[in-house]
Amino acid sequence: MSDLKWFLSITITVVGLVLALMFGLPKYGVWRTHIGIEKAQNNGKAEMAQAEQNRMILIEEAKANLEAQKLNSEAEIERAKGMAKAIEIENGKLSAMYIHYLWVRNIDKMDGEKIYIPTEANLPILEGRAMFDIPNAKNKD
């Protein structure tokens, strides 16, 4: 009789497990799909938030660039006013000494090496590369 009880308990356990799997697996599949959908929606929301943040950053950078351009434009206008005032002081004439002064003042803004060769009038030679055939000179051909 003990073997029969053993067999019946194993059979009932197996049948119960099969019934539980028959009803549980479909519900588990639905639950798993639901969790997958929620995860995808959350990922989509995160990507949308990131895209919105990137768009706002681009807009702020464009605004800053516009403001910088406006300020540069105002600075250029003020520089032009200063130059006009300087020319007016010179009575509309640019003397050789004034041109020499401007050249010396802006020498550090020039590209390449600077070699100053004094001439009779103490004016700089501006076309030194072509005159002395310096190897890195740009050809005008």
N, CA, C and O atoms as CSV, one atom per row, in Angstrom:
chain,resi,resn,atom,element,x,y,z
A,1,MET,N,N,0.802,-1.166,0.000
A,1,MET,CA,C,0.000,0.000,0.000
A,1,MET,C,C,0.866,1.260,0.000
A,1,MET,O,O,0.472,2.291,-0.544
A,2,SER,N,N,1.970,1.175,0.573
A,2,SER,CA,C,2.903,2.284,0.653
A,2,SER,C,C,3.369,2.684,-0.743
A,2,SER,O,O,3.541,3.871,-1.021
A,3,ASP,N,N,3.574,1.709,-1.620
A,3,ASP,CA,C,3.973,2.023,-2.991
A,3,ASP,C,C,2.849,2.738,-3.731
A,3,ASP,O,O,3.102,3.641,-4.528
A,4,LEU,N,N,1.625,2.338,-3.471
A,4,LEU,CA,C,0.483,2.962,-4.110
A,4,LEU,C,C,0.354,4.432,-3.670
A,4,LEU,O,O,0.095,5.306,-4.497
A,5,LYS,N,N,0.532,4.693,-2.387
A,5,LYS,CA,C,0.490,6.059,-1.880
A,5,LYS,C,C,1.611,6.895,-2.524
A,5,LYS,O,O,1.401,8.043,-2.916
A,6,TRP,N,N,2.760,6.311,-2.618
A,6,TRP,CA,C,3.913,6.973,-3.233
A,6,TRP,C,C,3.611,7.310,-4.689
A,6,TRP,O,O,3.876,8.427,-5.134
A,7,PHE,N,N,3.059,6.354,-5.435
A,7,PHE,CA,C,2.727,6.551,-6.842
A,7,PHE,C,C,1.635,7.611,-6.996
A,7,PHE,O,O,1.737,8.480,-7.861
A,8,LEU,N,N,0.599,7.545,-6.170
A,8,LEU,CA,C,-0.494,8.517,-6.233
A,8,LEU,C,C,-0.001,9.933,-5.897
A,8,LEU,O,O,-0.415,10.892,-6.549
A,9,SER,N,N,0.848,10.078,-4.922
A,9,SER,CA,C,1.348,11.407,-4.551
A,9,SER,C,C,2.219,11.980,-5.684
A,9,SER,O,O,2.148,13.176,-5.969
A,10,ILE,N,N,3.026,11.150,-6.318
A,10,ILE,CA,C,3.849,11.619,-7.440
A,10,ILE,C,C,2.949,11.984,-8.604
A,10,ILE,O,O,3.170,13.013,-9.241
A,11,THR,N,N,1.930,11.167,-8.907
A,11,THR,CA,C,1.013,11.424,-10.015
A,11,THR,C,C,0.241,12.722,-9.773
A,11,THR,O,O,0.120,13.550,-10.676
A,12,ILE,N,N,-0.276,12.899,-8.564
A,12,ILE,CA,C,-1.035,14.103,-8.233
A,12,ILE,C,C,-0.119,15.337,-8.340
A,12,ILE,O,O,-0.541,16.391,-8.815
A,13,THR,N,N,1.122,15.193,-7.899
A,13,THR,CA,C,2.080,16.301,-7.985
A,13,THR,C,C,2.366,16.649,-9.442
A,13,THR,O,O,2.392,17.827,-9.800
A,14,VAL,N,N,2.580,15.651,-10.279
A,14,VAL,CA,C,2.870,15.885,-11.697
A,14,VAL,C,C,1.661,16.501,-12.382
A,14,VAL,O,O,1.805,17.466,-13.132
A,15,VAL,N,N,0.453,15.955,-12.135
A,15,VAL,CA,C,-0.770,16.495,-12.742
A,15,VAL,C,C,-0.979,17.936,-12.271
A,15,VAL,O,O,-1.333,18.800,-13.074
A,16,GLY,N,N,-0.768,18.201,-11.007
A,16,GLY,CA,C,-0.912,19.560,-10.461
A,16,GLY,C,C,0.095,20.515,-11.104
A,16,GLY,O,O,-0.235,21.654,-11.434
A,17,LEU,N,N,1.331,20.031,-11.276
A,17,LEU,CA,C,2.358,20.854,-11.921
A,17,LEU,C,C,1.992,21.141,-13.370
A,17,LEU,O,O,2.175,22.263,-13.840
A,18,VAL,N,N,1.478,20.142,-14.086
A,18,VAL,CA,C,1.079,20.325,-15.485
A,18,VAL,C,C,-0.083,21.319,-15.562
A,18,VAL,O,O,-0.076,22.205,-16.417
A,19,LEU,N,N,-1.083,21.185,-14.679
A,19,LEU,CA,C,-2.216,22.117,-14.674
A,19,LEU,C,C,-1.745,23.548,-14.345
A,19,LEU,O,O,-2.190,24.515,-14.963
A,20,ALA,N,N,-0.844,23.662,-13.370
A,20,ALA,CA,C,-0.320,24.986,-13.003
A,20,ALA,C,C,0.425,25.614,-14.180
A,20,ALA,O,O,0.287,26.811,-14.433
A,21,LEU,N,N,1.205,24.822,-14.892
A,21,LEU,CA,C,1.929,25.344,-16.058
A,21,LEU,C,C,0.967,25.707,-17.183
A,21,LEU,O,O,1.196,26.690,-17.888
A,22,MET,N,N,-0.109,24.933,-17.368
A,22,MET,CA,C,-1.083,25.210,-18.427
A,22,MET,C,C,-1.762,26.562,-18.202
A,22,MET,O,O,-2.004,27.307,-19.151
A,23,PHE,N,N,-2.064,26.868,-16.956
A,23,PHE,CA,C,-2.718,28.143,-16.678
A,23,PHE,C,C,-1.713,29.270,-16.399
A,23,PHE,O,O,-1.995,30.438,-16.665
A,24,GLY,N,N,-0.553,28.914,-15.868
A,24,GLY,CA,C,0.417,29.925,-15.462
A,24,GLY,C,C,1.269,30.466,-16.606
A,24,GLY,O,O,1.567,31.660,-16.638
A,25,LEU,N,N,1.669,29.603,-17.549
A,25,LEU,CA,C,2.538,30.045,-18.634
A,25,LEU,C,C,1.901,31.129,-19.509
A,25,LEU,O,O,2.577,32.112,-19.812
A,26,PRO,N,N,0.642,31.006,-19.930
A,26,PRO,CA,C,0.047,32.094,-20.720
A,26,PRO,C,C,-0.004,33.417,-19.938
A,26,PRO,O,O,0.284,34.482,-20.485
A,27,LYS,N,N,-0.369,33.332,-18.665
A,27,LYS,CA,C,-0.405,34.554,-17.852
A,27,LYS,C,C,0.995,35.144,-17.701
A,27,LYS,O,O,1.161,36.363,-17.718
A,28,TYR,N,N,2.006,34.280,-17.552
A,28,TYR,CA,C,3.383,34.752,-17.451
A,28,TYR,C,C,3.803,35.427,-18.764
A,28,TYR,O,O,4.473,36.459,-18.747
A,29,GLY,N,N,3.408,34.840,-19.901
A,29,GLY,CA,C,3.734,35.434,-21.199
A,29,GLY,C,C,3.112,36.814,-21.356
A,29,GLY,O,O,3.764,37.736,-21.847
A,30,VAL,N,N,1.843,36.966,-20.940
A,30,VAL,CA,C,1.168,38.261,-21.006
A,30,VAL,C,C,1.880,39.259,-20.096
A,30,VAL,O,O,2.137,40.393,-20.499
A,31,TRP,N,N,2.196,38.844,-18.879
A,31,TRP,CA,C,2.887,39.723,-17.926
A,31,TRP,C,C,4.245,40.167,-18.467
A,31,TRP,O,O,4.620,41.335,-18.367
A,32,ARG,N,N,4.971,39.205,-19.045
A,32,ARG,CA,C,6.297,39.504,-19.588
A,32,ARG,C,C,6.200,40.490,-20.768
A,32,ARG,O,O,7.026,41.395,-20.885
A,33,THR,N,N,5.203,40.315,-21.633
A,33,THR,CA,C,4.988,41.229,-22.753
A,33,THR,C,C,4.645,42.628,-22.233
A,33,THR,O,O,5.140,43.629,-22.749
A,34,HIS,N,N,3.801,42.683,-21.216
A,34,HIS,CA,C,3.410,43.961,-20.617
A,34,HIS,C,C,4.637,44.685,-20.042
A,34,HIS,O,O,4.786,45.894,-20.220
A,35,ILE,N,N,5.498,43.954,-19.365
A,35,ILE,CA,C,6.723,44.541,-18.807
A,35,ILE,C,C,7.624,45.035,-19.944
A,35,ILE,O,O,8.221,46.106,-19.838
A,36,GLY,N,N,7.724,44.268,-21.022
A,36,GLY,CA,C,8.538,44.674,-22.178
A,36,GLY,C,C,8.016,45.956,-22.809
A,36,GLY,O,O,8.796,46.828,-23.193
A,37,ILE,N,N,6.693,46.069,-22.915
A,37,ILE,CA,C,6.088,47.279,-23.491
A,37,ILE,C,C,6.378,48.488,-22.598
A,37,ILE,O,O,6.748,49.554,-23.091
A,38,GLU,N,N,6.211,48.320,-21.294
A,38,GLU,CA,C,6.494,49.418,-20.354
A,38,GLU,C,C,7.952,49.854,-20.439
A,38,GLU,O,O,8.261,51.044,-20.388
A,39,LYS,N,N,8.841,48.876,-20.568
A,39,LYS,CA,C,10.267,49.193,-20.660
A,39,LYS,C,C,10.557,49.976,-21.946
A,39,LYS,O,O,11.311,50.948,-21.931
A,40,ALA,N,N,9.954,49.545,-23.050
A,40,ALA,CA,C,10.153,50.241,-24.327
A,40,ALA,C,C,9.586,51.662,-24.256
A,40,ALA,O,O,10.188,52.600,-24.779
A,41,GLN,N,N,8.424,51.818,-23.608
A,41,GLN,CA,C,7.840,53.152,-23.468
A,41,GLN,C,C,8.742,54.055,-22.623
A,41,GLN,O,O,8.940,55.226,-22.947
A,42,ASN,N,N,9.280,53.503,-21.549
A,42,ASN,CA,C,10.183,54.290,-20.702
A,42,ASN,C,C,11.445,54.673,-21.458
A,42,ASN,O,O,11.932,55.795,-21.316
A,43,ASN,N,N,11.986,53.751,-22.268
A,43,ASN,CA,C,13.162,54.077,-23.082
A,43,ASN,C,C,12.831,55.172,-24.091
A,43,ASN,O,O,13.635,56.076,-24.319
A,44,GLY,N,N,11.644,55.088,-24.694
A,44,GLY,CA,C,11.221,56.112,-25.648
A,44,GLY,C,C,11.078,57.468,-24.978
A,44,GLY,O,O,11.477,58.487,-25.543
A,45,LYS,N,N,10.512,57.488,-23.773
A,45,LYS,CA,C,10.370,58.752,-23.038
A,45,LYS,C,C,11.740,59.328,-22.704
A,45,LYS,O,O,11.945,60.538,-22.801
A,46,ALA,N,N,12.672,58.474,-22.315
A,46,ALA,CA,C,14.021,58.944,-21.989
A,46,ALA,C,C,14.703,59.515,-23.231
A,46,ALA,O,O,15.361,60.552,-23.151
A,47,GLU,N,N,14.554,58.853,-24.373
A,47,GLU,CA,C,15.153,59.343,-25.617
A,47,GLU,C,C,14.521,60.669,-26.044
A,47,GLU,O,O,15.218,61.560,-26.530
A,48,MET,N,N,13.211,60.802,-25.867
A,48,MET,CA,C,12.540,62.058,-26.199
A,48,MET,C,C,13.029,63.188,-25.294
A,48,MET,O,O,13.255,64.306,-25.759
A,49,ALA,N,N,13.191,62.897,-24.004
A,49,ALA,CA,C,13.690,63.913,-23.076
A,49,ALA,C,C,15.109,64.326,-23.458
A,49,ALA,O,O,15.447,65.508,-23.404
A,50,GLN,N,N,15.934,63.367,-23.841
A,50,GLN,CA,C,17.308,63.668,-24.255
A,50,GLN,C,C,17.316,64.510,-25.527
A,50,GLN,O,O,18.091,65.459,-25.643
A,51,ALA,N,N,16.445,64.161,-26.488
A,51,ALA,CA,C,16.363,64.933,-27.733
A,51,ALA,C,C,15.897,66.360,-27.447
A,51,ALA,O,O,16.414,67.307,-28.038
A,52,GLU,N,N,14.935,66.522,-26.555
A,52,GLU,CA,C,14.450,67.856,-26.186
A,52,GLU,C,C,15.561,68.663,-25.517
A,52,GLU,O,O,15.721,69.854,-25.787
A,53,GLN,N,N,16.320,68.015,-24.651
A,53,GLN,CA,C,17.446,68.687,-23.982
A,53,GLN,C,C,18.499,69.124,-25.007
A,53,GLN,O,O,19.013,70.240,-24.934
A,54,ASN,N,N,18.816,68.250,-25.952
A,54,ASN,CA,C,19.791,68.596,-27.005
A,54,ASN,C,C,19.297,69.767,-27.843
A,54,ASN,O,O,20.078,70.648,-28.204
A,55,ARG,N,N,18.002,69.780,-28.152
A,55,ARG,CA,C,17.429,70.871,-28.928
A,55,ARG,C,C,17.527,72.186,-28.157
A,55,ARG,O,O,17.858,73.220,-28.736
A,56,MET,N,N,17.243,72.153,-26.869
A,56,MET,CA,C,17.319,73.359,-26.054
A,56,MET,C,C,18.763,73.866,-25.962
A,56,MET,O,O,19.006,75.072,-25.967
A,57,ILE,N,N,19.711,72.936,-25.879
A,57,ILE,CA,C,21.131,73.332,-25.844
A,57,ILE,C,C,21.508,74.026,-27.145
A,57,ILE,O,O,22.179,75.057,-27.120
A,58,LEU,N,N,21.082,73.472,-28.292
A,58,LEU,CA,C,21.381,74.083,-29.585
A,58,LEU,C,C,20.773,75.481,-29.701
A,58,LEU,O,O,21.390,76.393,-30.252
A,59,ILE,N,N,19.564,75.638,-29.180
A,59,ILE,CA,C,18.907,76.945,-29.223
A,59,ILE,C,C,19.680,77.954,-28.373
A,59,ILE,O,O,19.893,79.090,-28.796
A,60,GLU,N,N,20.097,77.542,-27.182
A,60,GLU,CA,C,20.851,78.447,-26.311
A,60,GLU,C,C,22.205,78.811,-26.928
A,60,GLU,O,O,22.650,79.954,-26.827
A,61,GLU,N,N,22.853,77.838,-27.566
A,61,GLU,CA,C,24.126,78.128,-28.241
A,61,GLU,C,C,23.915,79.116,-29.384
A,61,GLU,O,O,24.729,80.018,-29.584
A,62,ALA,N,N,22.821,78.950,-30.136
A,62,ALA,CA,C,22.521,79.874,-31.234
A,62,ALA,C,C,22.252,81.279,-30.702
A,62,ALA,O,O,22.690,82.266,-31.294
A,63,LYS,N,N,21.524,81.370,-29.574
A,63,LYS,CA,C,21.262,82.678,-28.970
A,63,LYS,C,C,22.566,83.333,-28.526
A,63,LYS,O,O,22.765,84.530,-28.734
A,64,ALA,N,N,23.455,82.548,-27.915
A,64,ALA,CA,C,24.742,83.088,-27.468
A,64,ALA,C,C,25.572,83.544,-28.669
A,64,ALA,O,O,26.229,84.583,-28.612
A,65,ASN,N,N,25.543,82.767,-29.755
A,65,ASN,CA,C,26.276,83.125,-30.968
A,65,ASN,C,C,25.727,84.422,-31.561
A,65,ASN,O,O,26.495,85.282,-31.994
A,66,LEU,N,N,24.400,84.565,-31.583
A,66,LEU,CA,C,23.773,85.781,-32.093
A,66,LEU,C,C,24.196,86.980,-31.250
A,66,LEU,O,O,24.540,88.031,-31.791
A,67,GLU,N,N,24.171,86.825,-29.939
A,67,GLU,CA,C,24.578,87.918,-29.051
A,67,GLU,C,C,26.041,88.290,-29.283
A,67,GLU,O,O,26.386,89.471,-29.303
A,68,ALA,N,N,26.895,87.289,-29.458
A,68,ALA,CA,C,28.311,87.557,-29.722
A,68,ALA,C,C,28.481,88.294,-31.052
A,68,ALA,O,O,29.294,89.213,-31.151
A,69,GLN,N,N,27.724,87.899,-32.066
A,69,GLN,CA,C,27.813,88.562,-33.366
A,69,GLN,C,C,27.350,90.020,-33.265
A,69,GLN,O,O,27.936,90.909,-33.882
A,70,LYS,N,N,26.296,90.253,-32.483
A,70,LYS,CA,C,25.823,91.631,-32.291
A,70,LYS,C,C,26.900,92.470,-31.612
A,70,LYS,O,O,27.160,93.604,-32.014
A,71,LEU,N,N,27.528,91.903,-30.578
A,71,LEU,CA,C,28.573,92.640,-29.873
A,71,LEU,C,C,29.781,92.882,-30.777
A,71,LEU,O,O,30.365,93.965,-30.754
A,72,ASN,N,N,30.157,91.877,-31.576
A,72,ASN,CA,C,31.266,92.057,-32.527
A,72,ASN,C,C,30.928,93.146,-33.546
A,72,ASN,O,O,31.784,93.949,-33.918
A,73,SER,N,N,29.690,93.163,-33.984
A,73,SER,CA,C,29.264,94.177,-34.944
A,73,SER,C,C,29.345,95.566,-34.321
A,73,SER,O,O,29.815,96.509,-34.959
A,74,GLU,N,N,28.890,95.694,-33.080
A,74,GLU,CA,C,28.980,96.991,-32.399
A,74,GLU,C,C,30.436,97.410,-32.214
A,74,GLU,O,O,30.767,98.586,-32.367
A,75,ALA,N,N,31.303,96.460,-31.888
A,75,ALA,CA,C,32.721,96.769,-31.727
A,75,ALA,C,C,33.316,97.231,-33.057
A,75,ALA,O,O,34.126,98.158,-33.086
A,76,GLU,N,N,32.922,96.593,-34.152
A,76,GLU,CA,C,33.427,96.972,-35.481
A,76,GLU,C,C,32.950,98.377,-35.843
A,76,GLU,O,O,33.705,99.158,-36.422
A,77,ILE,N,N,31.716,98.699,-35.508
A,77,ILE,CA,C,31.186,100.044,-35.770
A,77,ILE,C,C,31.980,101.081,-34.980
A,77,ILE,O,O,32.345,102.128,-35.514
A,78,GLU,N,N,32.245,100.791,-33.714
A,78,GLU,CA,C,33.014,101.713,-32.882
A,78,GLU,C,C,34.437,101.876,-33.412
A,78,GLU,O,O,34.985,102.978,-33.397
A,79,ARG,N,N,35.036,100.775,-33.881
A,79,ARG,CA,C,36.378,100.855,-34.461
A,79,ARG,C,C,36.361,101.729,-35.706
A,79,ARG,O,O,37.257,102.549,-35.906
A,80,ALA,N,N,35.334,101.554,-36.551
A,80,ALA,CA,C,35.226,102.359,-37.766
A,80,ALA,C,C,35.039,103.838,-37.421
A,80,ALA,O,O,35.601,104.711,-38.083
A,81,LYS,N,N,34.246,104.114,-36.380
A,81,LYS,CA,C,34.079,105.504,-35.949
A,81,LYS,C,C,35.418,106.084,-35.500
A,81,LYS,O,O,35.742,107.232,-35.806
A,82,GLY,N,N,36.189,105.281,-34.773
A,82,GLY,CA,C,37.506,105.731,-34.325
A,82,GLY,C,C,38.434,106.008,-35.497
A,82,GLY,O,O,39.156,107.005,-35.502
A,83,MET,N,N,38.413,105.123,-36.494
A,83,MET,CA,C,39.249,105.323,-37.681
A,83,MET,C,C,38.808,106.576,-38.425
A,83,MET,O,O,39.646,107.352,-38.884
A,84,ALA,N,N,37.499,106.780,-38.549
A,84,ALA,CA,C,36.991,107.969,-39.235
A,84,ALA,C,C,37.429,109.227,-38.489
A,84,ALA,O,O,37.815,110.222,-39.103
A,85,LYS,N,N,37.366,109.172,-37.177
A,85,LYS,CA,C,37.792,110.318,-36.364
A,85,LYS,C,C,39.291,110.569,-36.553
A,85,LYS,O,O,39.724,111.716,-36.659
A,86,ALA,N,N,40.080,109.486,-36.596
A,86,ALA,CA,C,41.524,109.633,-36.797
A,86,ALA,C,C,41.825,110.230,-38.162
A,86,ALA,O,O,42.704,111.084,-38.282
A,87,ILE,N,N,41.109,109.795,-39.191
A,87,ILE,CA,C,41.324,110.344,-40.539
A,87,ILE,C,C,40.897,111.800,-40.581
A,87,ILE,O,O,41.538,112.629,-41.227
A,88,GLU,N,N,39.801,112.104,-39.881
A,88,GLU,CA,C,39.342,113.493,-39.826
A,88,GLU,C,C,40.394,114.380,-39.152
A,88,GLU,O,O,40.635,115.505,-39.589
A,89,ILE,N,N,41.015,113.869,-38.089
A,89,ILE,CA,C,42.068,114.620,-37.415
A,89,ILE,C,C,43.240,114.836,-38.363
A,89,ILE,O,O,43.887,115.883,-38.332
A,90,GLU,N,N,43.508,113.852,-39.197
A,90,GLU,CA,C,44.613,113.958,-40.166
A,90,GLU,C,C,44.224,114.816,-41.366
A,90,GLU,O,O,44.977,114.906,-42.336
A,91,ASN,N,N,43.057,115.443,-41.304
A,91,ASN,CA,C,42.527,116.273,-42.403
A,91,ASN,C,C,42.310,115.447,-43.669
A,91,ASN,O,O,42.500,115.943,-44.780
A,92,GLY,N,N,41.919,114.206,-43.501
A,92,GLY,CA,C,41.632,113.360,-44.648
A,92,GLY,C,C,42.864,112.868,-45.359
A,92,GLY,O,O,42.748,112.251,-46.418
A,93,LYS,N,N,44.036,113.116,-44.823
A,93,LYS,CA,C,45.273,112.691,-45.479
A,93,LYS,C,C,45.942,111.625,-44.630
A,93,LYS,O,O,46.026,111.769,-43.410
A,94,LEU,N,N,46.412,110.573,-45.248
A,94,LEU,CA,C,47.184,109.550,-44.555
A,94,LEU,C,C,48.649,109.796,-44.846
A,94,LEU,O,O,49.120,109.581,-45.963
A,95,SER,N,N,49.351,110.243,-43.846
A,95,SER,CA,C,50.771,110.525,-44.053
A,95,SER,C,C,51.576,109.234,-43.988
A,95,SER,O,O,51.098,108.225,-43.470
A,96,ALA,N,N,52.756,109.266,-44.494
A,96,ALA,CA,C,53.638,108.093,-44.476
A,96,ALA,C,C,53.954,107.693,-43.038
A,96,ALA,O,O,54.061,106.504,-42.736
A,97,MET,N,N,54.105,108.674,-42.149
A,97,MET,CA,C,54.408,108.360,-40.746
A,97,MET,C,C,53.235,107.647,-40.082
A,97,MET,O,O,53.431,106.740,-39.275
A,98,TYR,N,N,52.011,108.062,-40.425
A,98,TYR,CA,C,50.840,107.417,-39.840
A,98,TYR,C,C,50.711,105.976,-40.334
A,98,TYR,O,O,50.385,105.077,-39.559
A,99,ILE,N,N,50.967,105.761,-41.617
A,99,ILE,CA,C,50.937,104.396,-42.170
A,99,ILE,C,C,52.020,103.554,-41.504
A,99,ILE,O,O,51.782,102.392,-41.175
A,100,HIS,N,N,53.181,104.114,-41.304
A,100,HIS,CA,C,54.269,103.410,-40.619
A,100,HIS,C,C,53.853,103.059,-39.187
A,100,HIS,O,O,54.111,101.951,-38.717
A,101,TYR,N,N,53.217,103.994,-38.507
A,101,TYR,CA,C,52.746,103.755,-37.137
A,101,TYR,C,C,51.748,102.602,-37.113
A,101,TYR,O,O,51.848,101.718,-36.262
A,102,LEU,N,N,50.794,102.601,-38.032
A,102,LEU,CA,C,49.797,101.523,-38.081
A,102,LEU,C,C,50.454,100.181,-38.365
A,102,LEU,O,O,50.074,99.167,-37.779
A,103,TRP,N,N,51.430,100.167,-39.253
A,103,TRP,CA,C,52.110,98.912,-39.576
A,103,TRP,C,C,52.836,98.366,-38.353
A,103,TRP,O,O,52.729,97.177,-38.052
A,104,VAL,N,N,53.569,99.216,-37.649
A,104,VAL,CA,C,54.306,98.775,-36.456
A,104,VAL,C,C,53.331,98.319,-35.373
A,104,VAL,O,O,53.589,97.341,-34.672
A,105,ARG,N,N,52.227,99.018,-35.240
A,105,ARG,CA,C,51.227,98.668,-34.226
A,105,ARG,C,C,50.600,97.296,-34.493
A,105,ARG,O,O,50.263,96.590,-33.543
A,106,ASN,N,N,50.439,96.908,-35.729
A,106,ASN,CA,C,49.777,95.658,-36.094
A,106,ASN,C,C,50.745,94.552,-36.494
A,106,ASN,O,O,50.309,93.519,-37.001
A,107,ILE,N,N,52.024,94.736,-36.286
A,107,ILE,CA,C,53.009,93.748,-36.733
A,107,ILE,C,C,52.816,92.398,-36.037
A,107,ILE,O,O,53.077,91.354,-36.636
A,108,ASP,N,N,52.365,92.407,-34.783
A,108,ASP,CA,C,52.197,91.135,-34.067
A,108,ASP,C,C,50.993,90.344,-34.568
A,108,ASP,O,O,50.871,89.162,-34.247
A,109,LYS,N,N,50.112,90.949,-35.335
A,109,LYS,CA,C,48.943,90.256,-35.864
A,109,LYS,C,C,49.214,89.559,-37.196
A,109,LYS,O,O,48.371,88.807,-37.686
A,110,MET,N,N,50.381,89.804,-37.782
A,110,MET,CA,C,50.729,89.216,-39.073
A,110,MET,C,C,51.155,87.761,-38.894
A,110,MET,O,O,51.692,87.383,-37.853
A,111,ASP,N,N,50.906,86.955,-39.922
A,111,ASP,CA,C,51.320,85.550,-39.909
A,111,ASP,C,C,52.770,85.432,-40.374
A,111,ASP,O,O,53.269,86.279,-41.114
A,112,GLY,N,N,53.433,84.372,-39.929
A,112,GLY,CA,C,54.786,84.085,-40.395
A,112,GLY,C,C,55.836,84.891,-39.652
A,112,GLY,O,O,55.534,85.630,-38.715
A,113,GLU,N,N,57.063,84.734,-40.089
A,113,GLU,CA,C,58.163,85.455,-39.463
A,113,GLU,C,C,58.188,86.897,-39.950
A,113,GLU,O,O,57.807,87.190,-41.084
A,114,LYS,N,N,58.641,87.791,-39.079
A,114,LYS,CA,C,58.728,89.194,-39.429
A,114,LYS,C,C,60.181,89.615,-39.422
A,114,LYS,O,O,60.897,89.458,-38.433
A,115,ILE,N,N,60.586,90.145,-40.531
A,115,ILE,CA,C,61.957,90.670,-40.639
A,115,ILE,C,C,61.808,92.124,-41.044
A,115,ILE,O,O,61.227,92.431,-42.085
A,116,TYR,N,N,62.329,93.009,-40.228
A,116,TYR,CA,C,62.236,94.436,-40.531
A,116,TYR,C,C,63.557,94.898,-41.107
A,116,TYR,O,O,64.612,94.774,-40.484
A,117,ILE,N,N,63.474,95.430,-42.307
A,117,ILE,CA,C,64.656,95.961,-42.980
A,117,ILE,C,C,64.423,97.458,-43.169
A,117,ILE,O,O,63.579,97.850,-43.975
A,118,PRO,N,N,65.147,98.289,-42.449
A,118,PRO,CA,C,64.928,99.733,-42.602
A,118,PRO,C,C,65.341,100.198,-43.993
A,118,PRO,O,O,66.321,99.718,-44.564
A,119,THR,N,N,64.593,101.114,-44.506
A,119,THR,CA,C,64.887,101.691,-45.823
A,119,THR,C,C,65.215,103.171,-45.642
A,119,THR,O,O,65.275,103.670,-44.518
A,120,GLU,N,N,65.423,103.856,-46.741
A,120,GLU,CA,C,65.773,105.269,-46.657
A,120,GLU,C,C,64.689,106.085,-45.972
A,120,GLU,O,O,64.990,106.980,-45.183
A,121,ALA,N,N,63.423,105.782,-46.268
A,121,ALA,CA,C,62.324,106.558,-45.696
A,121,ALA,C,C,61.815,105.940,-44.394
A,121,ALA,O,O,60.814,106.401,-43.846
A,122,ASN,N,N,62.489,104.901,-43.890
A,122,ASN,CA,C,62.076,104.161,-42.696
A,122,ASN,C,C,60.692,103.530,-42.850
A,122,ASN,O,O,59.975,103.368,-41.863
A,123,LEU,N,N,60.320,103.180,-44.055
A,123,LEU,CA,C,59.059,102.493,-44.308
A,123,LEU,C,C,59.345,101.005,-44.480
A,123,LEU,O,O,60.390,100.642,-45.020
A,124,PRO,N,N,58.457,100.152,-44.041
A,124,PRO,CA,C,58.680,98.709,-44.163
A,124,PRO,C,C,58.538,98.228,-45.598
A,124,PRO,O,O,57.814,98.818,-46.399
A,125,ILE,N,N,59.236,97.155,-45.903
A,125,ILE,CA,C,59.086,96.493,-47.197
A,125,ILE,C,C,58.015,95.436,-46.994
A,125,ILE,O,O,58.235,94.470,-46.263
A,126,LEU,N,N,56.878,95.598,-47.617
A,126,LEU,CA,C,55.751,94.702,-47.384
A,126,LEU,C,C,55.785,93.462,-48.275
A,126,LEU,O,O,55.136,92.468,-47.953
A,127,GLU,N,N,56.511,93.493,-49.366
A,127,GLU,CA,C,56.568,92.369,-50.296
A,127,GLU,C,C,57.916,91.676,-50.209
A,127,GLU,O,O,58.511,91.358,-51.239
A,128,GLY,N,N,58.404,91.439,-49.019
A,128,GLY,CA,C,59.731,90.858,-48.825
A,128,GLY,C,C,59.848,89.439,-49.343
A,128,GLY,O,O,60.922,89.055,-49.806
A,129,ARG,N,N,58.813,88.662,-49.286
A,129,ARG,CA,C,58.885,87.276,-49.749
A,129,ARG,C,C,59.164,87.223,-51.246
A,129,ARG,O,O,60.002,86.446,-51.704
A,130,ALA,N,N,58.458,88.054,-52.001
A,130,ALA,CA,C,58.658,88.045,-53.443
A,130,ALA,C,C,60.018,88.620,-53.804
A,130,ALA,O,O,60.649,88.180,-54.765
A,131,MET,N,N,60.471,89.612,-53.028
A,131,MET,CA,C,61.736,90.260,-53.322
A,131,MET,C,C,62.918,89.327,-53.109
A,131,MET,O,O,63.855,89.298,-53.907
A,132,PHE,N,N,62.859,88.564,-52.019
A,132,PHE,CA,C,64.005,87.733,-51.649
A,132,PHE,C,C,63.801,86.267,-51.988
A,132,PHE,O,O,64.639,85.435,-51.641
A,133,ASP,N,N,62.702,85.932,-52.659
A,133,ASP,CA,C,62.420,84.566,-53.086
A,133,ASP,C,C,62.508,83.595,-51.910
A,133,ASP,O,O,63.244,82.610,-51.976
A,134,ILE,N,N,61.768,83.862,-50.837
A,134,ILE,CA,C,61.717,82.988,-49.664
A,134,ILE,C,C,60.951,81.734,-50.051
A,134,ILE,O,O,59.909,81.837,-50.698
A,135,PRO,N,N,61.443,80.524,-49.668
A,135,PRO,CA,C,60.832,79.266,-50.152
A,135,PRO,C,C,59.345,79.098,-49.841
A,135,PRO,O,O,58.634,78.534,-50.674
A,136,ASN,N,N,58.838,79.545,-48.711
A,136,ASN,CA,C,57.440,79.320,-48.372
A,136,ASN,C,C,56.520,80.406,-48.894
A,136,ASN,O,O,55.348,80.453,-48.520
A,137,ALA,N,N,57.028,81.277,-49.747
A,137,ALA,CA,C,56.212,82.371,-50.274
A,137,ALA,C,C,55.147,81.809,-51.197
A,137,ALA,O,O,55.378,80.858,-51.944
A,138,LYS,N,N,53.978,82.422,-51.126
A,138,LYS,CA,C,52.880,81.994,-52.008
A,138,LYS,C,C,53.080,82.633,-53.359
A,138,LYS,O,O,53.307,83.840,-53.449
A,139,ASN,N,N,52.999,81.838,-54.417
A,139,ASN,CA,C,53.153,82.364,-55.770
A,139,ASN,C,C,51.836,82.998,-56.200
A,139,ASN,O,O,50.762,82.480,-55.895
A,140,LYS,N,N,51.919,84.100,-56.897
A,140,LYS,CA,C,50.727,84.786,-57.380
A,140,LYS,C,C,50.351,84.314,-58.778
A,140,LYS,O,O,49.464,84.903,-59.397
A,141,ASP,N,N,50.990,83.278,-59.294
A,141,ASP,CA,C,50.722,82.782,-60.658
A,141,ASP,C,C,49.401,82.070,-60.713
A,141,ASP,O,O,49.005,81.585,-61.773
